Amino acid sequence: MPPSTPPGEFNAEQYRELESARKKLVTPLVIITAVAFWAQQIITNFTGWMDGAVFAGMSWAYLYAFALFFLVIAVTTYYRRQMAAIEAKYKPSQTGAEQ
Amino acid sequence: MKISATAAVIFLLLVAVTLGITYWAGKRNKSVSSHLVASGHISGRQNGVAIAGDFISAASFLGTTGAIALGGFNGFYYAVYIPIAYVLAMLLVAEPLRNLGQFTLGDVLATRFGGMNVRGAIATSSIILSLIYIVAQFVGAALLIKLLFGIEYWVAAVIIGVLTTIYTLFGGMLATTYIQIVKTAILLFCGAILVVMVLAKFGWNPLTLFQKAEAATNAANEAAKAAGKPASPEALEPFRGGALKQWDQFSLILGVTLGVLGLPHVMIRFLTVRDSNAARTSAVTAIWIFAGFLIFMPVLGYGGMLLIEKGRAGIPPGGNMTVPMLSNILGGDVLLSFVSAVAFATILAALSGLVIATSGAVAHDIYGKLMKKGQVDPSKQLLVARLATLGAVVVSLLIALLVEKQNVAFLATLAITISASANLPALLGTIYWRKATAKGVFWGMIAGLAVAVLMILLSTTFMGESAPVKLTAPGIISIPAGFIVMYLVSMLTQPKGEALTAANSLFDRIRVQAVTGMDPGNPDHLTPAQRAVGH
C-alpha cells in the first residue's frame, strides 16, 4: 500500500492557514446538515406541525424529507468545490496536501 | 413463493460472474495490504460505488420499501438517514481516517494513543459488532433466500456462507470491492426498472401514486374505525404511536445515523483509496447514489401497497416480500427472478465487506500489533487474515443456524448502536479533541459498549413487558454515555508538566497528518499559536 504521506516540505504557517480554511468550511456544513436532519426528526416525530397536505398528493412531512435529499446534493457539491479551491491554494510543495 | 428455472439461470450467471471476479482478484491478492484494503489502489469513483454496494443491504432495499408499504411515511425515515449519515462521515471522518489509517480503525487511534489498551478496545468492539452484524445479515439473508427460492433455511445459509468464504478468502478486498460495484450496478438497474413500471401504472405521475396511496389508507382507516379496530399508519403523514414509540423511533434513528460514522466495514472502505482527495470523491459518489436511489423508495413502497392483492393485508409481516411480490405482478417470473438475484447479490456484497473488516481487526490489530508487537512476518499475517476470514464466516454461520427460530431483528440495531456508542466517541475524540486521553478514550468505548449491550439485555426484546428498560433502541442513552465517560475520564486524567507538552505536541502532529496526509516529523517546531484547534 502506498504511504499516505506525500512528498513535500512541511510548512507550519501554511498548514495553520489550511487547517483554518478547512475548519471554516466544514463547521457550518456539519451544523447545517445536522440541524436540518434532526429538526426533521424531532418535528415529524414529536409534533403535529408537519401534518397536513401542501397540495394533493404531497404532505409537509414528505416535502421536508425530499428537501433533505436535495440538501445533501447541495452540501456535497459545495464542499467538493470549496475543498478543491483550498487545496489548489495550498499546493503539495508548500504544505504536503495531496491534489 | 417459489421461482422457476429462469431464476436458476440468472442466479447461476450471477454466481459465475462473481466467481470470475474472485479468480481475477485472487491472482492479485498476495499480501496483507491487498487482502484487507486492496493495496489502496481503488479509485475514488469505484470506491464510492462500492460503498453504496456495501451499505445498501437487503434490509435497506427490501426492508425500507416494505416499511413504507406497511408503515407509510415512518418507513421513509430508514431511507432519509443514510445520505445524511454519509455527509457527516464525509465532513468529519472520511479524510482524517484515510490520512491516519492503514488497515483498521485501530490504526487511527494508535497514531495518538500508543498503548495496547486503546487499540485492543476498538479492535474488540469492531470484532464484536461486525460479528453481530454478520449474524443478523446471515439470518435475514437465509430467511429471504428460503422464501425466494423455496429452499431449506440451512441450505440457504450454507450457500451464502460458502460463496462469501470463497470471495473473501481468495479475492480479499479487491474481489469484495468489484462484487460490491457489480451489485450496485444491478441494484440501480433493477430499481430503475421497477420505478418506471410502477409509474407507468399511475400515469407517470408520482403525485397520482401518492394520492391513491393516501386514499387507500384513509379508506382502510375509516373501515377500521367503523369496526372498532385501531387505525393503521396513514400513507403520507407521520405516525405517532405514543411517547414510548416516538422516543424509541428517535433513539433508533439517532443510533443508525451516528453508527455509520464508526462502522468498521464502512470506514475501512476509505482506506482502499490512494489519498484524502480520493476518499472525498468516494464519499460524494456514494452519497449521490444513495440520494438518487433512496428518494424513489416511496414509489416502490406505495406501488406495492396499491398493486399487491388485498393491499397491506396481502403483504407478509415485516414487509421484506413487498418488492419481490411487486416485481412478480409487474414483470412476471423474469422480473421476479432478476429481483431475487439482485437481493442475493446484495446479501453477498454486504457480507463480504463485513467479513473483511472482521479479519482486518483480528489479523492486523490483535495478531500483528497486540500479540506480535508489530514485529510480524507478512506471510504469517496474511495466513492469519485468511484464517480470520474463514473463522468469521464459520462462527457466524453456526450461530445463524442455531438462531433460525429466534427473532434476531434487534441484532442489527445493537451492532450499529455499539458503533455509535463505542467507536464514534473514540474516533472523534482522537481526531478532534486535544484534551482526550488514552484512558478517557478507552473507558468511553467500554461505557458505550456496555450500556448498549446492557440496555438491550434489559429491554422488552429479551424480558418482555416486565422489562425495566422500555426502549428497544438504546442509542439515546448509550451514545451520550460513551461521550460523557470519555469526557469525564479524560478530564480526570489530564497529563501535567512534560507529559502535557508531549501530549500537545503529539496532538498537533496528528492534526497535521489528519488534514494533509503528511507526517510533519518533529512537531516541536509548532509554536502554541500555530497549534491546530479541533472542530
HADDOCK unambig.tbl for C-alpha pairs under 7 A between the chains (distance, minus, plus):
assign (segid A and resid 1 and name CA) (segid B and resid 33 and name CA) 5.95 0.50 0.50
assign (segid A and resid 1 and name CA) (segid B and resid 39 and name CA) 4.29 0.50 0.50
assign (segid A and resid 1 and name CA) (segid B and resid 40 and name CA) 5.51 0.50 0.50
assign (segid A and resid 2 and name CA) (segid B and resid 40 and name CA) 6.90 0.50 0.50
assign (segid A and resid 4 and name CA) (segid B and resid 99 and name CA) 5.98 0.50 0.50
assign (segid A and resid 4 and name CA) (segid B and resid 274 and name CA) 6.96 0.50 0.50
assign (segid A and resid 4 and name CA) (segid B and resid 275 and name CA) 6.01 0.50 0.50
assign (segid A and resid 4 and name CA) (segid B and resid 517 and name CA) 5.68 0.50 0.50
assign (segid A and resid 5 and name CA) (segid B and resid 517 and name CA) 5.16 0.50 0.50
assign (segid A and resid 5 and name CA) (segid B and resid 518 and name CA) 4.47 0.50 0.50
assign (segid A and resid 5 and name CA) (segid B and resid 519 and name CA) 6.33 0.50 0.50
assign (segid A and resid 6 and name CA) (segid B and resid 517 and name CA) 6.91 0.50 0.50
assign (segid A and resid 6 and name CA) (segid B and resid 518 and name CA) 6.10 0.50 0.50
assign (segid A and resid 10 and name CA) (segid B and resid 520 and name CA) 5.82 0.50 0.50
assign (segid A and resid 12 and name CA) (segid B and resid 526 and name CA) 6.45 0.50 0.50
assign (segid A and resid 16 and name CA) (segid B and resid 530 and name CA) 6.06 0.50 0.50
assign (segid A and resid 16 and name CA) (segid B and resid 532 and name CA) 6.74 0.50 0.50
assign (segid A and resid 19 and name CA) (segid B and resid 515 and name CA) 6.84 0.50 0.50
assign (segid A and resid 19 and name CA) (segid B and resid 532 and name CA) 6.96 0.50 0.50
assign (segid A and resid 23 and name CA) (segid B and resid 535 and name CA) 6.73 0.50 0.50
assign (segid A and resid 26 and name CA) (segid B and resid 91 and name CA) 6.21 0.50 0.50
assign (segid A and resid 27 and name CA) (segid B and resid 535 and name CA) 6.99 0.50 0.50
assign (segid A and resid 30 and name CA) (segid B and resid 88 and name CA) 6.46 0.50 0.50
assign (segid A and resid 30 and name CA) (segid B and resid 91 and name CA) 6.86 0.50 0.50
assign (segid A and resid 44 and name CA) (segid B and resid 238 and name CA) 6.10 0.50 0.50
assign (segid A and resid 45 and name CA) (segid B and resid 238 and name CA) 6.88 0.50 0.50
assign (segid A and resid 45 and name CA) (segid B and resid 240 and name CA) 6.49 0.50 0.50
assign (segid A and resid 45 and name CA) (segid B and resid 246 and name CA) 6.04 0.50 0.50
assign (segid A and resid 46 and name CA) (segid B and resid 246 and name CA) 6.77 0.50 0.50
assign (segid A and resid 51 and name CA) (segid B and resid 237 and name CA) 5.96 0.50 0.50
assign (segid A and resid 56 and name CA) (segid B and resid 211 and name CA) 6.51 0.50 0.50
assign (segid A and resid 57 and name CA) (segid B and resid 207 and name CA) 4.87 0.50 0.50
assign (segid A and resid 57 and name CA) (segid B and resid 208 and name CA) 6.59 0.50 0.50
assign (segid A and resid 57 and name CA) (segid B and resid 210 and name CA) 4.92 0.50 0.50
assign (segid A and resid 57 and name CA) (segid B and resid 211 and name CA) 4.30 0.50 0.50
assign (segid A and resid 58 and name CA) (segid B and resid 207 and name CA) 6.88 0.50 0.50
assign (segid A and resid 59 and name CA) (segid B and resid 236 and name CA) 5.95 0.50 0.50
assign (segid A and resid 59 and name CA) (segid B and resid 237 and name CA) 6.68 0.50 0.50
assign (segid A and resid 61 and name CA) (segid B and resid 237 and name CA) 6.60 0.50 0.50
assign (segid A and resid 62 and name CA) (segid B and resid 236 and name CA) 6.93 0.50 0.50
assign (segid A and resid 65 and name CA) (segid B and resid 80 and name CA) 6.84 0.50 0.50
assign (segid A and resid 69 and name CA) (segid B and resid 291 and name CA) 5.80 0.50 0.50
assign (segid A and resid 72 and name CA) (segid B and resid 83 and name CA) 6.84 0.50 0.50
assign (segid A and resid 72 and name CA) (segid B and resid 84 and name CA) 6.67 0.50 0.50
assign (segid A and resid 72 and name CA) (segid B and resid 87 and name CA) 6.78 0.50 0.50
assign (segid A and resid 73 and name CA) (segid B and resid 288 and name CA) 6.72 0.50 0.50
assign (segid A and resid 76 and name CA) (segid B and resid 284 and name CA) 6.04 0.50 0.50
assign (segid A and resid 96 and name CA) (segid B and resid 516 and name CA) 6.15 0.50 0.50
assign (segid A and resid 96 and name CA) (segid B and resid 518 and name CA) 5.92 0.50 0.50
assign (segid A and resid 97 and name CA) (segid B and resid 516 and name CA) 4.52 0.50 0.50
assign (segid A and resid 97 and name CA) (segid B and resid 517 and name CA) 6.55 0.50 0.50
assign (segid A and resid 98 and name CA) (segid B and resid 516 and name CA) 6.97 0.50 0.50
assign (segid A and resid 99 and name CA) (segid B and resid 277 and name CA) 6.56 0.50 0.50
